[in-house]
Amino acid sequence: MSFETVSVIGLGYIGLPTAAMFAAYGKNVIGVDVNQHAVDTINRGEIHIVEPELDAIVYKAVNDKRLKAVLEPEPADAFLIAVPTPFLPVENEGDIPQPDLRYIEMAAKAVAKVIKKGDLIILESTSPVGATEQMADWLAQARTDLTFPQTHGENSDIRIAHCPERVLPGHVVRELVENDRVIGGMTTKCSELAVELYKIFVQGECVITNARTAEMAKLTENASRDVSIAFANELSVICDKLDINVWELISLANRHPRVNILQPGPGVGGHCIAVDPWFIVSKTPELATLIKTARNVNDNKPSWVINKLKVAISDHLQANPLKTAKDVVIACYGLSFKPDIDDLRESPAIEIVKAIGIMHAGSVLAIEPNVSVLPSALLSNVELSTIQVAYDVADIQLLLVDHREFRISSPTSGTIIDTKGIWS
């Protein structure tokens, strides 16, 4: 099949680079997003996210009239759905978070209005097992005049597949092209057509499986990382109790040829590792005991950091009896969920700084080189500051994200709490 026009639903950290890549390889691309600001920004040839190299690709694609952004889907030959898959609110402490598929449902129903016989629809959103089949049902309910793989198999009018993204923020442009892709079609023909689409620009291998296995593959990759990080985070708590430098300990242990312990931090964030393991747990809560435990370890790390800060405040006040808590200035370095990006999704640093702003009577400074405006959750009691100002005035220096700017130098005054081991 010749894919002349490709539509990408959701122009965020995955959707926009994917849309830009298809355009760069000569396809006409229609990007769809509900955010008017994102649509307007892209149509000016600019980008609303931070991702190296992406701005130049989008600028050229828009000026070459290969890429446009709209608010509602338009007809195309292939549709890639890359919308968020958050959790439903947890009502009681200890409840297992349940996935919220409303954005996939909304995208499917919007796409259903413009699809035609022969079209390919791919779900790229990281999803719980069975989400692709659920999407196919929503499409079938909306378009009774067309046939779908779940009822007509290889003879269906519409082809459906799941292909999870597997890229690292900060390296998305390169990894979209170079990384292998897992292609999970609802039928063999669905998979083959999806491979044909991705091979427009993907140089890595496109490995075919079924939709459920493709969904589980992405969840498994991130759950594996989460378990490994949980081990490092738990180790850091143990070492703190035993007065052992965890960074030195890990460095020594990793000298073993078959040991590769990851680095601990203030928690786990981002739209993948902090979220995806719960999709496995929600489906099989009685079986996923290790995965659930790892999630709990990592989710509890921000509270441990906050307790460390409380001790530091108390120690500072004891050493300076003329001061009150209102006089203590706390500087928090980093808000994003990983170094050198502006992505704040599920960031443990945000959770920590928000809690500090609520509990602390004095000034709380946030230093985040990759954003120009604080998120709304912090606006009322946290001030965006610079590195030098924080170095000069803060009594407690709390490092949360190891941005490159923070690696260049370190504070020479104040109590240092280093959750990433770059100032220790």
Buried (B, 14 or more C-beta within 10 A) or exposed (E): EEBEBBBBBBBBBBBBBBBBBBBBBEBBBBBBBBBEEBBEBBBEBEBBBBBBEBBBBBBBBBEEEBBBBBEEBEEBBBBBBBBBBBBEEEEEEEEBBBBBBEBBBBBBBBBBEBBEEEBBBBBBBBBBBBBBBBBBBBBBEBBEEBBBBBEBBEEBBBBBBBBBBBBEBBBBBEBBBEBEBBBBBBBEBBBBBBBBBBEBBBEBEBBBBBBBBBBBBBBBBBBBBBBBBBBBBBBBBEBBEEEEEBBEBBEEEEEEEEEEBBBBBBBBBBBBBBBBBBBBBBBEEEEBEEBBBBBEBBBBBBBBBBEBBEEBBEEBBEEEEEBEEEBBBBBBBBBBBBBBBBBBBBBBBBBBBBBBBEBBEBBBBBBBBBBEEBBEEBEEBBBBBEBEBBBBBBBBBBBBBBBEBBEEEBBEEBBBBBBBBBBB
